[in-house]
């Protein structure tokens, strides 16, 4: 491997630098999300978030992620919304710099 696209080096490949370390202003998180319908009642959202957080912390889930060289991160709905907006802004900037787009067709809500 020449480089990794993550924010930090992978424990399985400690000698492989990240693209950021090599001077490229780029990283890409591998994100798995569970989504529900808009307007979920707060108590239902809270229970779902708690159950998902508990699942991410299990040894079985951690082991499966390690086999894929992934570093799981658990986010609540507000954190995930912030993450998506940040990703949108970063991707839009990169696509403009690369000449892939002139302007985004839509904006995040």
HELIX and SHEET records of a PDB file:
HELIX    1   1 UNK A   11  UNK A   13  5                                   3    
HELIX    2   2 UNK A   42  UNK A   56  1                                  15    
HELIX    3   3 UNK A   59  UNK A   67  1                                   9    
HELIX    4   4 UNK A   77  UNK A   98  1                                  22    
END                                                                             
